[in-house]
């Protein structure tokens, strides 16, 4: 089953409150201090294992990922189809001397059935999961400081970044722009890339349009920031920000 991804900014430093508390104590925090002292936590849902492998390469961060060993496999687990693979494209394969043609959906269904079949025959889930493809979806929680997030965005928002993680990065960037505008401005990479510069301007406009709805969201609840179709993401990514 193909799925849409979600990028949920559900916990982050409340900078207005933090700076107010520090000022009461006689401490002033500048922009550099805000970049160092703060944390943003995202719940990334329905992303491929291929994307999660790229995300965890960013070492100065904390991660908690859904277990493939203990989460029971069902036919409902989804996958992401690369946009470069047409729906009707079939490739020839040979199975025990029989030649058949399969598309991506067929292959994903076969791997699901095989994994479930092994588990049904008593094979441990930690062994049956070896059949699961990189396209299979997973959930991962990621926490980063603002400084590391900017580094992440500069790399992953670039036009040569892989399409899925690039879409996630732009969704996440839009979320932090809405939640902490005093910390996240235009990306440094925008000065070197017209692609990034153009998209930063689009995000700015979308964030401005969403500010009233965000400020009117009850504390603790999630606000959905609409990015499509204006941002022209390659695949569906729903963007949510918790309002404090």
ZABARO-405531 format. One record per residue: residue in one letter; x, y, z of N, C-alpha, C in turn. Coordinates in pm, 1 decimal. Each point is the difference from the previous one (the first is absolute). Layout:
BEGIN
code n.c1 n.c2 n.c3 ca.c1 ca.c2 ca.c3 c.c1 c.c2 c.c3
A X Y Z X Y Z X Y Z
...
This chain:
BEGIN
code n.c1 n.c2 n.c3 ca.c1 ca.c2 ca.c3 c.c1 c.c2 c.c3
X 84.4 -119.4 0.0 -84.4 119.4 0.0 87.8 124.2 0.0
X -18.5 85.9 -97.5 75.8 124.3 -5.8 -55.6 99.2 101.6
X 87.9 79.0 58.2 -40.0 87.7 108.9 58.8 139.0 -17.2
X -63.7 98.1 65.6 57.0 133.8 9.0 86.1 7.1 126.1
X 106.9 75.5 -6.8 85.8 18.6 116.8 -51.7 116.3 84.5
X 43.1 5.1 125.3 -35.0 110.1 89.0 125.7 50.0 69.8
X 14.2 131.5 8.4 107.0 63.0 76.3 -65.9 83.5 109.2
X 7.7 -46.4 123.3 -69.4 64.3 112.0 102.2 60.8 94.9
X -1.7 132.0 11.9 83.4 68.9 98.1 -81.3 6.5 129.3
X 25.3 -95.3 90.0 -88.4 -10.1 116.5 63.2 47.3 129.2
X 128.1 36.1 -2.8 62.4 54.9 120.9 115.5 89.5 -41.4
X 6.7 119.9 60.6 108.0 92.2 -35.2 13.8 106.2 108.3
X 116.3 63.0 3.5 27.4 104.5 97.7 -88.3 121.3 -25.1
X -65.6 43.9 105.9 -83.8 119.8 -6.6 91.3 120.6 25.7
X 51.5 56.9 -107.6 100.7 105.5 14.2 -52.8 128.4 64.5
X -120.2 45.2 -32.3 -49.2 119.3 70.4 -1.4 -18.2 151.3
X -45.2 -118.6 45.9 -3.6 -26.1 144.0 140.2 -14.3 56.0
X 87.4 -68.8 -74.8 137.3 -20.0 46.5 73.4 132.7 13.9
X -6.6 84.0 -100.1 70.8 128.1 6.3 -56.7 90.2 109.3
X -133.2 -7.0 20.0 -61.5 80.0 106.5 49.5 -45.4 137.1
X 7.7 -131.2 19.8 48.5 -52.6 128.3 145.6 37.2 23.4
X 80.5 -5.7 -106.1 140.7 35.0 13.8 17.7 148.3 30.2
X -80.8 83.4 -63.6 9.7 144.2 23.3 -35.3 33.9 143.7
X -97.3 -72.8 56.3 -35.6 21.8 140.1 118.0 -32.9 91.4
X 80.9 -95.7 -45.1 117.2 -39.8 78.6 122.9 83.3 -34.8
X -18.5 97.9 -88.6 109.6 87.4 -37.4 91.2 -57.2 -106.9
X -49.7 -96.9 -74.9 80.0 -62.9 -106.4 -61.6 32.9 -135.5
X 83.5 46.7 -92.0 -46.9 27.7 -134.8 46.8 -109.9 -95.0
X -90.2 -44.3 -85.3 33.8 -103.3 -96.3 -8.0 57.0 -141.1
X 112.6 -4.6 -71.1 3.5 46.1 -137.3 -34.5 -112.0 -97.1
X 12.2 29.5 -129.2 -35.9 -97.6 -102.9 87.2 -125.0 10.0
X 129.1 15.7 27.5 87.5 -115.4 9.2 -39.4 -88.9 117.3
X -40.8 62.0 108.8 -45.3 -77.3 115.3 -125.8 -78.6 -30.5
X -90.3 60.6 -75.9 -122.3 -70.3 -38.3 31.1 -123.2 -84.9
X 101.2 11.2 -85.2 36.9 -112.7 -85.7 58.4 -114.9 81.8
X 71.9 34.2 108.6 65.4 -103.4 80.1 -91.1 -57.6 106.7
X -84.0 86.0 59.3 -83.7 -42.1 112.7 -144.4 -13.8 -46.9
X -33.3 -118.7 -41.4 -135.7 -26.1 -46.0 -7.0 -138.8 -60.3
X -121.5 -50.7 -13.8 -18.1 -133.0 -55.9 -133.4 -7.5 -73.2
X 1.7 -68.9 -112.3 -120.9 -18.8 -81.0 -15.4 -149.8 -26.6
X -116.8 -52.6 33.3 -24.8 -143.0 -14.2 -109.4 -25.4 -102.8
X 32.8 -81.2 -99.0 -93.2 -34.5 -107.3 -40.5 -146.6 10.8
X -125.4 -24.6 -28.0 -49.6 -135.7 -18.5 -20.4 -17.8 -150.5
X 86.1 -76.4 -62.5 -7.1 -23.3 -144.1 -66.8 -134.8 -22.8
X -116.4 3.1 -60.8 -80.3 -120.2 -15.9 -13.4 -37.6 -147.5
X -1.5 -128.8 -25.0 -22.8 -48.4 -135.0 109.9 34.3 -97.3
X 124.1 0.6 48.9 112.7 24.3 -89.6 64.9 -134.5 -32.8
X 70.8 -7.1 -109.7 61.4 -125.3 -39.3 123.1 -29.8 85.8
X 35.5 -127.8 5.5 123.7 -35.9 67.8 119.9 62.2 -71.0
X -11.3 18.2 -130.7 108.9 64.2 -75.3 23.2 141.4 51.0
X -109.1 73.2 28.1 12.9 136.3 50.9 51.1 0.5 144.1
X -49.1 -92.0 81.5 43.3 -2.1 140.4 149.6 -31.4 10.7
X 51.1 -83.3 -91.6 143.2 -29.2 0.6 81.1 127.0 -24.7
X -52.0 88.5 -84.7 69.4 125.8 -26.3 -9.3 93.9 119.7
X -116.5 3.7 62.4 -22.3 92.4 111.0 93.4 -29.4 117.5
X 16.8 -127.9 32.8 80.5 -33.3 118.4 149.2 19.6 -23.4
X 40.0 36.3 -122.0 140.6 34.3 -22.4 36.0 133.0 63.6
X -100.5 80.0 34.7 24.2 127.7 66.8 23.7 -30.4 148.0
X 126.3 -8.3 36.7 38.5 -57.8 128.3 -36.9 86.3 120.6
X 6.4 133.7 -14.0 -26.6 84.4 117.0 -150.4 20.4 11.3
X -65.3 -106.7 40.9 -145.5 -1.9 13.4 -36.4 -121.6 83.4
X -126.4 -7.1 40.8 -50.0 -116.3 73.0 -112.4 -63.2 -81.9
X -2.0 -133.2 -6.0 -97.9 -70.7 -81.4 -64.8 -112.7 79.4
X -127.5 -22.3 -27.1 -72.2 -117.3 48.2 -82.2 -51.1 -117.6
X 33.3 -121.6 -46.9 -65.5 -51.6 -120.2 -85.3 -121.5 31.8
X -111.1 -10.2 -72.4 -88.7 -114.5 14.2 76.7 -129.2 -24.0
X -19.1 -96.6 88.7 72.2 -126.4 -9.1 -59.2 -90.1 -107.0
X 86.4 -58.1 -83.8 -45.0 -103.0 -93.1 -0.1 -136.6 67.5
X 67.2 -8.9 112.3 10.6 -128.6 68.1 -125.1 -31.8 82.1
X -58.3 104.0 62.9 -109.7 -24.8 92.2 -136.4 46.3 -51.5
X -2.7 85.0 -102.4 -128.3 42.8 -55.5 -50.5 -108.3 -93.7
X -116.6 -52.1 27.2 -53.3 -111.4 -77.8 -29.8 43.7 -143.1
X 37.2 -82.5 -94.1 -23.4 28.9 -141.0 -143.0 -36.6 -37.1
X -67.6 89.1 -70.3 -132.2 -30.2 -53.8 -3.5 43.4 -145.3
X -103.2 -41.2 -73.5 -10.0 36.5 -140.5 -25.5 149.7 -17.5
X -24.1 70.7 110.6 -32.4 142.9 -10.1 124.1 89.0 -3.2
X 119.6 -56.5 26.3 113.8 91.9 1.6 26.8 48.6 -140.9
X 35.4 127.8 -6.5 5.6 64.2 -130.2 140.1 10.8 -56.9
X 7.0 66.9 -112.9 126.9 22.9 -66.0 -10.4 128.2 -80.0
X 115.7 53.4 -36.2 5.6 118.6 -84.4 52.5 -38.6 -137.3
X -69.5 43.8 -103.1 41.6 -28.7 -137.5 79.0 117.5 -54.3
X 123.7 -22.9 -41.0 76.9 108.3 -62.4 -73.2 55.0 -121.8
X -8.4 131.5 -14.0 -73.5 58.4 -112.3 61.5 -32.5 -135.1
X 127.2 -39.2 0.6 66.0 -33.0 -126.1 -35.5 -137.4 -53.7
X -77.3 -78.0 76.4 -41.3 -133.3 -44.4 -147.3 5.6 -40.5
X -30.6 -9.7 -128.3 -140.7 6.4 -44.7 -82.6 -114.8 57.6
X -129.9 27.8 22.3 -90.0 -100.2 56.0 -6.0 -125.3 -86.8
X 0.6 20.0 -131.2 -20.2 -113.2 -90.2 130.8 -64.7 -47.2
X 112.6 45.1 55.5 127.9 -57.0 -42.0 20.1 -137.6 63.6
X 20.6 -100.9 -84.9 23.2 -134.9 48.6 138.5 -47.3 -43.4
X 61.2 -80.7 85.5 131.4 -54.8 -32.0 -9.2 -152.3 1.3
X 72.1 -66.6 -89.4 -4.7 -146.5 -3.5 85.3 -61.4 110.4
X -55.6 -98.9 68.0 73.3 -75.9 101.7 -25.5 -148.4 -23.6
X 87.7 -80.9 50.2 -13.9 -144.5 -15.8 -7.7 -65.2 136.0
X -106.6 -79.3 21.9 -21.8 -67.9 127.3 -12.5 -149.0 -27.8
X 100.5 -73.4 42.5 4.3 -145.5 -19.6 -30.3 -38.2 -144.7
X 64.4 69.1 -91.3 -14.3 -32.8 -141.1 -118.1 62.7 -69.2
X -87.3 67.2 76.6 -117.1 65.1 -58.3 26.0 150.0 -10.3
X -20.7 55.1 -118.0 22.2 141.6 -23.0 -131.1 76.6 17.0
X 6.5 103.8 81.4 -116.0 87.0 21.7 47.1 145.1 -3.9
X -93.9 90.6 -20.5 30.8 142.4 1.7 -71.8 63.9 117.5
X 73.0 77.8 78.1 -54.1 59.6 121.9 23.3 150.5 0.7
X -98.1 74.3 54.0 23.2 142.0 24.3 36.6 18.9 147.2
X 23.1 123.5 40.0 44.9 25.1 137.4 -102.9 -47.2 102.2
X -127.5 22.8 -28.4 -105.5 -42.2 91.8 2.8 -151.2 19.7
X 20.8 -74.9 -107.5 8.5 -145.9 10.3 115.3 -42.4 91.2
X 115.2 64.6 -18.4 118.3 -36.2 79.8 -23.4 30.8 147.4
X -58.5 117.4 28.1 -27.4 35.5 139.2 -95.7 -100.2 63.6
X -101.4 -41.5 -76.8 -97.7 -95.4 53.0 64.3 -136.1 24.7
X 88.0 -40.7 -88.6 69.1 -127.4 17.4 86.7 0.3 125.9
X 72.8 108.4 22.9 85.8 4.3 118.5 -83.4 -1.8 127.5
X -115.5 67.7 -1.4 -88.6 -4.0 117.3 -48.0 -141.9 26.2
X -47.8 -63.2 -107.8 -53.0 -135.6 16.3 108.0 -96.4 49.6
X 120.9 14.7 -54.8 108.9 -89.8 40.2 37.9 22.5 145.8
X 5.6 126.7 43.5 35.7 28.5 139.5 -105.8 -54.4 94.2
X -126.4 22.6 -33.9 -108.2 -51.9 83.7 -1.3 -152.9 -0.3
X 31.0 -58.8 -116.7 0.7 -145.2 -9.1 107.1 -62.4 87.8
X 118.0 60.0 3.9 105.5 -49.5 87.7 -42.1 9.4 146.7
X -58.1 115.9 35.6 -43.5 17.6 138.9 -107.7 -100.9 36.6
X -91.1 -28.6 -94.3 -107.7 -96.3 25.1 54.6 -140.8 20.1
X 115.9 -29.5 -56.8 61.7 -131.8 15.2 95.4 -6.4 118.7
X -6.1 103.1 84.1 77.0 -2.8 123.1 136.8 63.7 -6.7
X 34.2 61.0 -114.1 129.0 68.6 -9.9 -7.0 128.6 82.3
X 105.2 27.0 74.6 1.3 120.9 82.8 -13.1 125.0 -86.4
X -71.8 99.8 53.4 -19.8 125.1 -74.1 132.6 66.9 -32.0
X 98.6 -15.4 89.7 129.6 63.8 -23.2 72.6 -60.8 -120.2
X -37.9 -122.1 -38.7 57.4 -62.8 -118.4 -87.2 22.4 -123.1
X -131.8 -6.3 18.2 -92.3 20.3 -112.3 11.7 141.3 -57.2
X 36.3 95.9 84.3 7.6 139.2 -45.0 110.8 23.0 -101.6
X 89.9 -93.1 -16.9 107.0 15.2 -98.3 -55.0 10.4 -141.9
X -122.9 -40.0 -19.8 -62.7 9.2 -132.2 -58.0 137.4 -28.3
X -9.3 83.2 102.4 -69.0 127.3 -18.6 84.4 95.8 -84.3
X -60.4 62.6 -102.2 75.8 87.7 -90.8 21.0 139.3 57.9
X 91.6 74.8 -59.1 25.8 137.3 42.6 -119.9 90.1 -21.7
X -90.4 -38.3 -89.7 -118.3 81.8 -26.2 -102.2 -8.2 113.4
X 8.9 -104.8 83.2 -95.1 -16.0 110.1 7.8 118.5 94.7
X -114.2 44.5 49.0 -3.9 120.7 82.2 32.9 -29.4 146.0
X 48.0 103.7 66.0 34.2 -6.6 140.8 -32.2 134.8 63.3
X 7.4 6.7 131.6 -18.4 124.6 74.4 126.0 25.5 82.3
X 41.1 126.0 6.6 119.9 33.5 76.3 -18.0 136.2 66.7
X 44.1 9.7 124.3 -1.4 126.3 74.3 141.3 55.9 -1.3
X 12.7 126.6 -32.3 131.0 63.7 -12.6 2.6 131.2 76.7
X 103.2 19.6 81.9 17.9 126.1 72.6 134.4 60.7 -38.1
X -2.3 130.8 -29.6 121.7 71.6 -37.4 -2.4 139.8 58.3
X 118.9 56.2 16.4 11.2 140.9 35.6 -26.0 83.4 -125.5
X -34.0 127.3 14.5 -19.1 85.6 -117.5 122.9 4.0 -89.5
X 118.4 5.8 59.9 122.4 6.9 -80.4 15.0 -123.6 -88.7
X -26.6 -117.1 55.6 10.8 -121.9 -78.5 -111.8 -11.0 -103.0
X -117.2 51.3 33.0 -110.0 -1.1 -96.4 33.9 84.5 -122.5
X 62.4 114.7 22.5 38.2 84.9 -113.3 99.2 -73.0 -88.9
X 94.4 -71.1 61.9 93.8 -81.4 -77.4 -75.1 -107.9 -78.0
X -94.4 -63.9 64.5 -83.3 -103.3 -63.6 -75.4 57.5 -119.8
X -61.7 117.8 19.5 -76.6 62.0 -108.3 89.9 40.6 -116.7
X 115.8 55.6 30.4 91.2 41.7 -107.5 37.4 -117.7 -89.9
X 16.8 -118.3 59.7 36.3 -118.1 -77.9 -120.4 -64.5 -67.0
X -108.2 -16.4 74.1 -111.3 -81.9 -46.5 -106.5 76.5 -77.7
X 2.4 131.9 4.5 -92.4 79.3 -81.3 57.9 29.1 -138.2
X 122.4 -39.3 -21.9 69.1 29.7 -125.9 -63.2 -75.1 -116.5
X 11.8 53.8 -120.4 -62.6 -64.3 -115.9 57.0 -137.8 -31.5
X 124.3 -27.0 41.8 58.9 -130.4 -28.9 -21.3 -100.3 112.9
X -76.5 38.1 103.5 -33.6 -94.6 106.0 -100.5 -101.8 -54.5
X -2.1 -118.4 60.4 -94.5 -102.4 -43.5 -141.9 49.8 22.4
X -90.9 -31.6 -92.0 -131.9 63.5 -4.2 -79.0 -13.1 129.1
X 2.2 -115.4 66.0 -82.8 -18.8 118.8 50.7 81.0 117.8
X 129.3 -8.2 28.2 52.9 75.1 113.8 -3.9 149.9 -28.6
X 8.9 39.6 -127.1 -12.4 142.3 -34.0 -141.1 50.0 30.7
X -102.0 -77.6 -36.2 -137.9 38.4 32.9 -19.5 10.1 150.7
X 53.2 -97.4 74.7 -11.3 2.5 146.3 69.9 122.3 57.4
X 118.0 31.6 -52.0 76.7 113.3 51.2 -74.9 131.6 -21.2
X -62.0 17.0 -116.9 -74.7 123.7 -24.5 -123.7 8.3 88.9
X -63.5 -112.8 23.5 -114.5 -2.8 90.4 43.1 37.5 141.8
X 111.3 -55.8 46.0 51.1 29.4 133.1 42.9 146.1 11.5
X 63.4 50.7 -104.6 43.4 140.0 0.6 -120.2 93.3 12.1
X -105.8 -30.0 -73.8 -120.9 82.1 9.4 -56.8 -3.7 141.9
X 7.2 -118.4 63.3 -51.6 -12.4 136.1 76.1 84.8 101.0
X 133.5 -0.9 -7.0 77.3 79.0 95.0 -8.8 149.2 -30.7
X -17.7 35.2 -126.7 -19.0 141.0 -35.8 -127.0 55.0 65.0
X -102.1 -85.6 6.9 -125.0 41.4 62.3 13.1 3.9 151.6
X 66.5 -98.9 56.9 7.6 -11.6 146.1 101.2 94.8 62.5
X 110.8 25.3 -68.9 107.3 81.3 59.3 58.6 94.4 -104.8
X -76.4 99.8 -44.2 49.7 91.3 -104.2 117.5 84.2 46.1
X 14.8 16.3 132.5 110.6 81.4 50.8 133.6 -73.3 -10.0
X -4.5 -129.4 -27.1 121.2 -81.2 -8.9 28.0 -43.7 -143.2
X -103.5 -39.7 -70.5 17.3 -54.4 -135.4 -41.3 103.0 -105.0
X 100.3 56.1 -63.9 -23.8 91.3 -110.2 32.3 -68.2 -131.1
X 32.6 75.7 -103.6 41.4 -60.3 -127.0 121.9 -89.7 19.6
X 3.3 -110.1 -69.7 110.8 -93.8 13.4 128.9 60.6 -55.1
X 113.3 -22.0 66.1 127.8 50.3 -52.6 27.1 -47.2 -142.6
X -43.8 -122.4 -32.6 24.5 -54.4 -133.9 -75.4 75.6 -108.7
X -97.5 83.1 38.8 -76.9 75.6 -99.1 86.7 101.2 -74.2
X 109.7 41.1 62.8 89.1 96.5 -64.7 80.1 -62.8 -113.2
X 1.8 -132.8 -4.6 77.1 -71.0 -102.3 -86.3 -80.4 -96.2
X -129.4 -9.6 28.3 -87.9 -82.5 -81.5 -129.4 73.8 -30.5
X -27.2 23.0 -127.2 -125.8 63.8 -39.2 -118.8 -90.2 32.1
X 21.0 -131.0 -8.9 -106.2 -95.3 33.2 -44.1 17.7 145.1
X 97.9 3.7 91.8 -32.4 15.2 141.5 -56.4 138.6 26.9
X 56.8 102.8 -61.4 -48.0 136.9 20.2 -146.4 12.9 -39.1
X -37.0 -57.6 -112.6 -138.2 6.5 -46.1 -93.2 -72.3 95.5
X 42.6 -115.8 45.5 -85.5 -77.7 89.4 -11.6 63.0 138.2
X 105.4 62.4 48.8 -7.5 71.1 128.1 -106.5 109.3 -8.4
X -3.5 71.9 -112.1 -100.3 105.0 -18.6 -141.0 -58.9 -1.2
X -16.2 -117.1 -62.1 -131.0 -66.0 -2.1 -41.6 -40.5 140.5
X 94.7 -56.4 76.2 -29.5 -39.8 137.7 -38.8 121.8 83.5
X 72.2 110.5 -16.3 -32.5 122.7 73.6 -145.1 40.6 -24.2
X -42.0 -4.0 -125.9 -136.2 39.1 -35.0 -102.0 -95.9 60.1
X 26.4 -129.7 -6.9 -92.2 -98.9 55.6 -9.6 11.2 152.0
X 114.0 28.9 64.2 0.0 15.6 145.8 -80.6 123.5 39.9
X 16.3 109.2 -74.4 -77.9 120.6 30.0 -150.1 -26.7 -11.5
X -37.4 -75.1 -99.7 -141.9 -32.2 -19.0 -52.4 -90.4 111.7
X 89.6 -77.6 61.7 -44.1 -91.1 104.8 8.7 55.1 140.7
X 56.4 119.1 16.6 23.5 54.3 134.6 -127.9 19.5 80.0
X -104.8 53.7 -63.1 -124.3 23.4 73.3 -61.9 -130.8 48.0
X -1.4 -99.7 -86.9 -54.8 -129.1 39.3 81.7 -65.3 109.8
X 131.5 16.5 -7.5 87.8 -57.8 101.7 -21.1 67.2 134.7
X -5.4 133.3 1.6 -17.9 72.4 126.1 -136.6 -27.8 61.9
X -98.9 -35.0 -83.5 -134.1 -30.1 50.2 -18.6 -144.8 41.2
X 102.0 -82.1 -18.7 -8.6 -140.7 38.1 13.3 -13.7 151.6
X -87.9 -75.2 65.4 8.9 -15.9 145.5 135.1 -56.5 41.8
X 53.4 44.3 114.6 129.0 -49.7 47.5 0.7 -152.3 11.6
X 107.5 -58.8 -47.7 14.4 -144.6 6.8 -50.6 -74.9 -121.3
X -76.7 67.4 -85.7 -55.3 -66.9 -117.4 87.5 25.5 -123.1
X -16.5 -87.2 -98.0 78.6 9.6 -121.9 -68.5 88.1 -103.6
X 80.5 81.9 -66.6 -47.6 81.8 -111.3 58.5 -56.1 -128.2
X -83.2 -17.5 -99.4 48.8 -50.5 -127.9 35.9 116.9 -91.0
X 125.3 3.8 -40.2 49.6 104.6 -89.0 -7.5 -50.8 -143.1
X -79.0 66.5 -82.4 -19.1 -43.5 -137.6 116.1 48.2 -87.8
X 67.0 -94.8 -62.5 113.1 32.5 -86.9 -27.0 -31.6 -146.8
X -82.7 -97.5 -22.9 -30.0 -39.8 -136.9 -123.9 70.8 -52.3
X -6.4 26.7 -130.4 97.1 -38.3 -103.3 109.9 105.0 -22.8
X -3.3 110.0 78.3 89.3 112.4 -27.9 147.0 -37.6 7.4
X 37.2 -81.2 99.4 141.4 -33.0 18.7 47.7 -107.3 -98.3
X -93.0 -65.6 -66.0 32.1 -98.9 -103.1 91.0 -111.9 52.2
X -44.8 -63.1 109.3 71.0 -116.0 50.3 -21.9 -117.8 -94.3
X 97.7 -88.6 -5.8 -8.8 -113.3 -91.6 -103.3 -101.8 47.6
X -12.1 -18.6 131.5 -97.4 -95.4 52.6 -72.9 64.2 117.3
X -117.1 -51.9 37.8 -79.9 62.5 106.8 69.4 -4.7 135.7
X 17.6 116.8 60.0 50.9 11.3 136.2 -90.8 97.4 74.5
X -68.6 -49.3 101.0 -86.9 84.0 80.5 80.0 61.8 113.9
X -11.5 131.6 17.7 81.1 73.5 95.6 -84.2 49.1 116.1
X 41.2 -34.4 123.0 -73.6 39.1 119.8 96.2 64.9 100.7
X -52.3 99.8 73.2 78.8 67.6 104.0 -87.5 11.5 124.8
X 53.3 -44.5 113.5 -74.6 14.3 125.3 7.9 145.6 46.0
X -115.2 53.7 42.8 -3.6 137.6 46.7 10.9 6.0 151.0
X 88.0 86.9 50.6 17.1 15.8 144.6 -72.6 124.3 47.8
